[in-house]
Amino acid sequence: MQPDERSIESLRNLGPKSAAWLAEVEIHTLADLQRVGSVGAYRAVAQAGLSTSLLLLYALEGALLDVRWDRLPDVIKAELGKRARVRAGAGPPPRRRS
């Protein structure tokens, strides 16, 4: 088996529930996840009406990088959250009032 043919469930951070959600949106292997990226996979799961949170997004990115999701630097987490919001059509986060 090629490294990018590994099943989603065999990847770091992703268990049976995450694998089931990803299977529903036709993401079954590491190669599939690499093709759509963490933000694309997160958005596909959300658009399918499945329960999502930023933890799923971090887990997906961690799976791609082969690191635990909670070890991702805060700057990467912030960028992922921003990209997920913008791609979801939510626009930038609201500005704080002083």
DSSP file (Angstrom, degrees, kcal/mol; ACC not computed):
  #  RESIDUE AA STRUCTURE BP1 BP2  ACC     N-H-->O    O-->H-N    N-H-->O    O-->H-N    TCO  KAPPA ALPHA  PHI   PSI    X-CA   Y-CA   Z-CA
    1    1 A M              0   0    0      0, 0.0     5,-0.1     0, 0.0     0, 0.0   0.000 360.0 360.0 360.0 130.3    0.0    0.0    0.0
    2    2 A Q    >   -     0   0    0      1,-0.1     3,-1.9     3,-0.0     4,-0.2  -0.417 360.0-114.7 -69.4 148.8    1.3    3.4   -1.0
    3    3 A P  G >  S+     0   0    0      0, 0.0     3,-1.2     0, 0.0    27,-0.2   0.855 116.8  51.4 -55.2 -36.9    1.6    5.9    1.9
    4    4 A D  G 3  S+     0   0    0      1,-0.2    27,-2.8    26,-0.1    28,-0.3   0.504  99.5  66.0 -81.9  -1.3   -1.0    8.2    0.4
    5    5 A E  G <  S+     0   0    0     -3,-1.9    -1,-0.2    25,-0.2     3,-0.1   0.371  72.7 125.7 -95.6   3.1   -3.4    5.3    0.1
    6    6 A R    <   -     0   0    0     -3,-1.2    24,-2.2    -4,-0.2    25,-0.2  -0.304  69.3-104.6 -60.7 145.6   -3.7    4.9    3.8
    7    7 A S  B >   -A   29   0A   0     22,-0.2     3,-1.1     1,-0.1     4,-0.4  -0.351  23.2-117.4 -70.1 153.5   -7.3    4.9    5.1
    8    8 A I  G >  S+     0   0    0     20,-1.9     3,-1.8     1,-0.3     6,-0.2   0.896 114.0  58.4 -56.1 -43.4   -8.5    8.1    6.8
    9    9 A E  G 3  S+     0   0    0      1,-0.3    -1,-0.3    19,-0.2     5,-0.1   0.726  99.1  59.2 -64.6 -20.9   -9.1    6.1   10.0
   10   10 A S  G <  S+     0   0    0     -3,-1.1    -1,-0.3     5,-0.1    -2,-0.2   0.571  88.3  98.5 -83.5  -7.5   -5.4    5.1   10.2
   11   11 A L  S X  S-     0   0    0     -3,-1.8     3,-1.3    -4,-0.4    52,-0.1  -0.463  87.9 -91.5 -82.5 152.2   -4.3    8.8   10.2
   12   12 A R  T 3  S+     0   0    0     51,-0.3    54,-0.1     1,-0.2    55,-0.1  -0.326 108.4  12.4 -57.7 139.1   -3.3   10.6   13.4
   13   13 A N  T 3  S+     0   0    0      1,-0.1     2,-0.6    49,-0.1    -1,-0.2   0.158 103.4 102.8  81.6 -15.1   -6.3   12.5   15.0
   14   14 A L    <   +     0   0    0     -3,-1.3    -1,-0.1    -6,-0.2    -3,-0.1  -0.880  44.3 171.1-111.5 119.7   -9.0   10.8   13.0
   15   15 A G     >  -     0   0    0     -2,-0.6     4,-2.6    -5,-0.1     5,-0.2  -0.271  52.8 -68.4-108.5-163.9  -11.1    8.1   14.5
   16   16 A P  H  > S+     0   0    0      0, 0.0     4,-2.2     0, 0.0     5,-0.1   0.865 128.6  49.4 -59.0 -41.0  -14.2    6.1   13.4
   17   17 A K  H  > S+     0   0    0      2,-0.2     4,-2.2     1,-0.2     5,-0.2   0.946 114.2  44.1 -67.3 -47.3  -16.6    9.1   13.7
   18   18 A S  H  > S+     0   0    0      1,-0.2     4,-2.6     2,-0.2     5,-0.2   0.903 113.3  52.6 -61.5 -40.9  -14.4   11.5   11.7
   19   19 A A  H  X S+     0   0    0     -4,-2.6     4,-2.5     1,-0.2    -1,-0.2   0.892 108.3  50.6 -62.9 -39.6  -13.8    8.7    9.2
   20   20 A A  H  X S+     0   0    0     -4,-2.2     4,-1.7     2,-0.2    -1,-0.2   0.920 110.9  48.4 -65.1 -43.2  -17.5    8.1    8.8
   21   21 A W  H  X S+     0   0    0     -4,-2.2     4,-0.7     1,-0.2    -2,-0.2   0.932 113.7  47.0 -61.0 -45.3  -18.2   11.9    8.2
   22   22 A L  H ><>S+     0   0    0     -4,-2.6     5,-2.6     1,-0.2     3,-0.9   0.875 107.7  55.9 -66.8 -36.9  -15.4   12.0    5.6
   23   23 A A  H ><5S+     0   0    0     -4,-2.5     3,-1.9     1,-0.3    -1,-0.2   0.870 100.0  60.7 -61.4 -35.8  -16.6    8.9    3.9
   24   24 A E  H 3<5S+     0   0    0     -4,-1.7    -1,-0.3     1,-0.3    -2,-0.2   0.767 108.4  43.4 -62.9 -24.1  -20.0   10.6    3.5
   25   25 A V  T <<5S-     0   0    0     -3,-0.9    -1,-0.3    -4,-0.7    -2,-0.2   0.070 125.0-102.3-109.8  23.6  -18.3   13.3    1.4
   26   26 A E  T < 5S+     0   0    0     -3,-1.9     2,-0.6     1,-0.2    -3,-0.2   0.799  78.7 133.6  65.7  33.8  -16.2   10.8   -0.5
   27   27 A I      < +     0   0    0     -5,-2.6    -1,-0.2    -8,-0.1    -2,-0.2  -0.948  13.7 145.8-113.8 109.0  -12.9   11.3    1.3
   28   28 A H        +     0   0    0     -2,-0.6   -20,-1.9    -3,-0.1     2,-0.3   0.629  54.4  36.4-118.2 -22.1  -11.5    7.8    2.1
   29   29 A T  B  > S-A    7   0A   0    -22,-0.3     4,-2.1   -21,-0.1   -22,-0.2  -0.810  82.0-103.8-132.3 168.4   -7.7    8.0    1.9
   30   30 A L  H  > S+     0   0    0    -24,-2.2     4,-2.9    -2,-0.3     5,-0.2   0.894 121.7  57.0 -57.5 -40.4   -4.8   10.3    2.7
   31   31 A A  H  > S+     0   0    0    -27,-2.8     4,-2.1   -25,-0.2    -1,-0.2   0.898 105.6  50.1 -60.2 -40.7   -4.6   11.0   -1.0
   32   32 A D  H  > S+     0   0    0    -28,-0.3     4,-1.9     2,-0.2     5,-0.2   0.932 112.4  47.1 -62.0 -44.8   -8.2   12.2   -1.0
   33   33 A L  H  X S+     0   0    0     -4,-2.1     4,-2.6     1,-0.2    -2,-0.2   0.897 111.2  51.1 -65.6 -40.4   -7.6   14.4    2.0
   34   34 A Q  H  < S+     0   0    0     -4,-2.9    -1,-0.2     1,-0.2    -2,-0.2   0.886 108.1  54.1 -62.0 -38.1   -4.4   15.8    0.4
   35   35 A R  H  < S+     0   0    0     -4,-2.1    -2,-0.2    -5,-0.2    -1,-0.2   0.907 120.6  28.5 -64.5 -42.9   -6.3   16.6   -2.8
   36   36 A V  H  X S-     0   0    0     -4,-1.9     4,-0.7    -5,-0.1    -2,-0.2   0.692 104.0-139.6 -94.2 -20.0   -9.1   18.7   -1.1
   37   37 A G  H  X  -     0   0    0     -4,-2.6     4,-2.3    -5,-0.2     5,-0.2   0.058  31.4 -73.9  79.1 165.6   -7.0   19.9    1.9
   38   38 A S  H  > S+     0   0    0      1,-0.2     4,-2.4     2,-0.2     5,-0.2   0.903 131.7  47.1 -66.1 -42.1   -8.1   20.3    5.5
   39   39 A V  H  > S+     0   0    0      2,-0.2     4,-2.6     1,-0.2    -1,-0.2   0.917 112.7  49.7 -67.8 -42.3  -10.3   23.4    4.9
   40   40 A G  H  X S+     0   0    0     -4,-0.7     4,-2.1     2,-0.2    -2,-0.2   0.902 113.0  46.4 -62.4 -41.4  -12.0   21.8    1.8
   41   41 A A  H  X S+     0   0    0     -4,-2.3     4,-2.2     2,-0.2    -2,-0.2   0.920 112.4  50.6 -66.5 -43.6  -12.7   18.6    3.8
   42   42 A Y  H  X S+     0   0    0     -4,-2.4     4,-2.3     1,-0.2    -2,-0.2   0.924 112.3  47.0 -58.9 -46.3  -14.0   20.5    6.8
   43   43 A R  H  X S+     0   0    0     -4,-2.6     4,-3.0     1,-0.2    -1,-0.2   0.878 109.4  53.8 -65.9 -38.2  -16.3   22.6    4.5
   44   44 A A  H  X S+     0   0    0     -4,-2.1     4,-1.3     2,-0.2    -1,-0.2   0.914 109.9  47.6 -63.0 -42.3  -17.6   19.5    2.7
   45   45 A V  H  <>S+     0   0    0     -4,-2.2     5,-1.9     2,-0.2     3,-0.2   0.928 114.1  47.0 -63.4 -44.9  -18.5   17.9    6.0
   46   46 A A  H ><5S+     0   0    0     -4,-2.3     3,-1.8     1,-0.2    -2,-0.2   0.919 110.8  51.4 -63.6 -43.4  -20.3   21.0    7.2
   47   47 A Q  H 3<5S+     0   0    0     -4,-3.0    -1,-0.2     1,-0.3    -2,-0.2   0.749 101.7  61.9 -67.1 -23.1  -22.1   21.4    3.8
   48   48 A A  T 3<5S-     0   0    0     -4,-1.3    -1,-0.3    -3,-0.2    -2,-0.2   0.486 120.2-110.9 -79.1  -2.0  -23.3   17.8    4.1
   49   49 A G  T < 5S+     0   0    0     -3,-1.8     2,-0.2     1,-0.3    -3,-0.2   0.638  70.9 141.8  83.6  14.4  -25.1   18.9    7.3
   50   50 A L      < -     0   0    0     -5,-1.9    -1,-0.3     1,-0.1     2,-0.2  -0.564  61.9 -91.5 -89.2 155.3  -22.9   16.9    9.6
   51   51 A S        +     0   0    0     -2,-0.2     2,-0.3     1,-0.0    -1,-0.1  -0.454  54.5 172.6 -67.6 126.8  -21.8   18.2   13.0
   52   52 A T        +     0   0    0     -2,-0.2     2,-0.3    -6,-0.1   -10,-0.0  -0.925  14.7 174.1-133.2 160.1  -18.5   20.1   12.8
   53   53 A S    >>  -     0   0    0     -2,-0.3     4,-1.3     1,-0.0     3,-1.0  -0.939  51.2 -95.1-150.4 170.6  -16.3   22.2   15.0
   54   54 A L  H 3> S+     0   0    0     -2,-0.3     4,-2.7     1,-0.3     5,-0.2   0.775 119.5  69.5 -62.6 -23.3  -12.9   23.8   14.7
   55   55 A L  H 3> S+     0   0    0      1,-0.2     4,-2.5     2,-0.2    -1,-0.3   0.882  97.1  51.2 -62.0 -36.3  -11.5   20.7   16.4
   56   56 A L  H <> S+     0   0    0     -3,-1.0     4,-2.5     2,-0.2    -1,-0.2   0.931 109.3  50.4 -64.2 -43.9  -12.3   18.7   13.3
   57   57 A L  H  X S+     0   0    0     -4,-1.3     4,-2.2     1,-0.2    -2,-0.2   0.927 112.6  46.1 -58.9 -45.8  -10.5   21.3   11.2
   58   58 A Y  H  X S+     0   0    0     -4,-2.7     4,-2.7     1,-0.2    -1,-0.2   0.890 111.3  52.6 -65.2 -38.9   -7.5   21.1   13.4
   59   59 A A  H  X S+     0   0    0     -4,-2.5     4,-2.3    -5,-0.2    -2,-0.2   0.900 109.0  50.1 -63.2 -40.6   -7.6   17.3   13.4
   60   60 A L  H  X S+     0   0    0     -4,-2.5     4,-2.0     2,-0.2    -2,-0.2   0.925 112.4  45.8 -64.1 -45.2   -7.7   17.3    9.6
   61   61 A E  H  X S+     0   0    0     -4,-2.2     4,-2.1     1,-0.2    -2,-0.2   0.915 112.6  51.5 -64.9 -41.8   -4.7   19.6    9.3
   62   62 A G  H  X>S+     0   0    0     -4,-2.7     5,-2.3     1,-0.2     4,-1.2   0.879 107.1  53.8 -61.6 -37.4   -2.8   17.6   12.0
   63   63 A A  H  <5S+     0   0    0     -4,-2.3     3,-0.3     1,-0.2   -51,-0.3   0.910 109.2  48.2 -63.1 -41.5   -3.5   14.4   10.0
   64   64 A L  H  <5S+     0   0    0     -4,-2.0    -1,-0.2     1,-0.2    -2,-0.2   0.873 119.5  38.3 -65.3 -36.6   -2.0   16.0    6.9
   65   65 A L  H  <5S-     0   0    0     -4,-2.1    -1,-0.2     2,-0.2    -2,-0.2   0.508 108.0-124.7 -91.7  -5.5    1.0   17.1    8.8
   66   66 A D  T  <5S+     0   0    0     -4,-1.2     2,-0.3    -3,-0.3    -3,-0.2   0.912  70.8 119.4  57.7  47.0    1.2   14.0   11.0
   67   67 A V  S   <S-     0   0    0     -5,-2.3    -1,-0.2   -55,-0.1    -2,-0.2  -0.962  75.0 -91.8-133.5 154.2    1.1   15.9   14.2
   68   68 A R    >   -     0   0    0     -2,-0.3     3,-2.0     1,-0.1     4,-0.3  -0.410  36.3-125.0 -62.5 140.3   -1.4   15.9   17.1
   69   69 A W  G >  S+     0   0    0      1,-0.3     3,-1.3     2,-0.2    -1,-0.1   0.838 109.9  56.5 -58.6 -34.6   -4.1   18.5   16.5
   70   70 A D  G 3  S+     0   0    0      1,-0.3    -1,-0.3   -11,-0.0    -2,-0.1   0.507  99.9  60.7 -79.2  -1.8   -3.4   20.1   19.9
   71   71 A R  G <  S+     0   0    0     -3,-2.0    -1,-0.3     2,-0.1    -2,-0.2   0.412  75.5 114.8-100.3  -1.0    0.3   20.6   18.9
   72   72 A L  S <  S-     0   0    0     -3,-1.3     5,-0.0    -4,-0.3   -10,-0.0  -0.501  78.4-105.8 -66.8 136.0   -0.5   22.8   16.0
   73   73 A P    >>  -     0   0    0      0, 0.0     4,-2.1     0, 0.0     3,-0.7  -0.302  24.0-118.4 -60.8 147.5    0.8   26.3   16.6
   74   74 A D  H 3> S+     0   0    0      1,-0.3     4,-2.7     2,-0.2     5,-0.2   0.835 113.9  59.6 -56.5 -34.7   -1.8   28.9   17.4
   75   75 A V  H 3> S+     0   0    0      2,-0.2     4,-2.0     1,-0.2    -1,-0.3   0.885 106.6  46.7 -64.4 -37.2   -0.9   30.9   14.3
   76   76 A I  H <> S+     0   0    0     -3,-0.7     4,-2.7     2,-0.2    -2,-0.2   0.915 112.0  50.5 -69.2 -42.8   -1.8   27.9   12.1
   77   77 A K  H  X S+     0   0    0     -4,-2.1     4,-2.4     1,-0.2    -2,-0.2   0.917 111.3  48.8 -59.9 -43.4   -5.1   27.4   14.0
   78   78 A A  H  X S+     0   0    0     -4,-2.7     4,-2.3     1,-0.2    -1,-0.2   0.915 112.1  48.2 -63.6 -43.1   -6.0   31.0   13.5
   79   79 A E  H  X S+     0   0    0     -4,-2.0     4,-2.7     2,-0.2    -2,-0.2   0.905 111.1  50.5 -65.1 -41.7   -5.2   30.9    9.8
   80   80 A L  H  X S+     0   0    0     -4,-2.7     4,-2.6     2,-0.2    -2,-0.2   0.934 111.1  48.8 -61.0 -46.1   -7.2   27.7    9.4
   81   81 A G  H  X S+     0   0    0     -4,-2.4     4,-2.1     1,-0.2    -2,-0.2   0.898 112.1  49.0 -60.9 -41.1  -10.2   29.3   11.1
   82   82 A K  H  X S+     0   0    0     -4,-2.3     4,-2.6     2,-0.2     5,-0.2   0.931 112.3  47.4 -64.6 -45.9   -9.9   32.4    9.0
   83   83 A R  H  X S+     0   0    0     -4,-2.7     4,-2.5     1,-0.2     5,-0.2   0.887 111.2  51.5 -63.5 -38.9   -9.7   30.4    5.8
   84   84 A A  H  X S+     0   0    0     -4,-2.6     4,-1.2    -5,-0.2    -1,-0.2   0.903 112.4  46.3 -65.6 -40.8  -12.7   28.2    6.8
   85   85 A R  H  <>S+     0   0    0     -4,-2.1     5,-2.3     2,-0.2     6,-0.6   0.936 114.3  46.3 -66.4 -47.1  -14.8   31.3    7.6
   86   86 A V  H ><5S+     0   0    0     -4,-2.6     3,-1.5     1,-0.2     5,-0.3   0.926 114.1  47.6 -63.8 -44.7  -13.9   33.2    4.4
   87   87 A R  H 3<5S+     0   0    0     -4,-2.5    -1,-0.2     1,-0.3    -2,-0.2   0.771 106.2  59.0 -68.3 -24.3  -14.5   30.1    2.2
   88   88 A A  T 3<5S-     0   0    0     -4,-1.2    -1,-0.3    -5,-0.2    -2,-0.2   0.535 118.3-113.5 -80.8  -4.5  -17.8   29.5    3.9
   89   89 A G  T < 5S+     0   0    0     -3,-1.5    -3,-0.2    -4,-0.3    -2,-0.1   0.582  84.3 121.5  86.3   9.8  -18.9   32.9    2.8
   90   90 A A      < -     0   0    0     -5,-2.3    -4,-0.2    -6,-0.2    -5,-0.1   0.631  62.5-145.6 -80.9 -12.3  -19.0   34.3    6.3
   91   91 A G        -     0   0    0     -6,-0.6    -1,-0.2    -5,-0.3    -3,-0.1  -0.178  44.3 -26.5  74.1-175.0  -16.5   37.0    5.5
   92   92 A P  S    S-     0   0    0      0, 0.0     3,-0.1     0, 0.0   -10,-0.0  -0.289  80.3 -89.8 -69.4 157.8  -14.0   38.4    7.9
   93   93 A P        -     0   0    0      0, 0.0    -2,-0.0     0, 0.0   -11,-0.0  -0.301  56.4 -86.9 -63.1 153.6  -14.7   38.2   11.6
   94   94 A P        -     0   0    0      0, 0.0     2,-0.2     0, 0.0    -3,-0.0  -0.273  45.4-111.2 -62.4 147.5  -16.5   41.2   13.1
   95   95 A R        -     0   0    0     -3,-0.1     2,-0.2     1,-0.1     0, 0.0  -0.555  30.2-115.7 -78.8 142.9  -14.3   44.1   14.2
   96   96 A R        -     0   0    0     -2,-0.2     2,-0.4     1,-0.0    -1,-0.1  -0.555  24.3-130.3 -76.2 140.4  -14.1   44.8   17.9
   97   97 A R              0   0    0     -2,-0.2    -1,-0.0     1,-0.1     0, 0.0  -0.771 360.0 360.0 -91.2 137.2  -15.5   48.1   19.0
   98   98 A S              0   0    0     -2,-0.4    -1,-0.1     0, 0.0    -2,-0.0   0.464 360.0 360.0 -84.1 360.0  -13.2   50.1   21.3
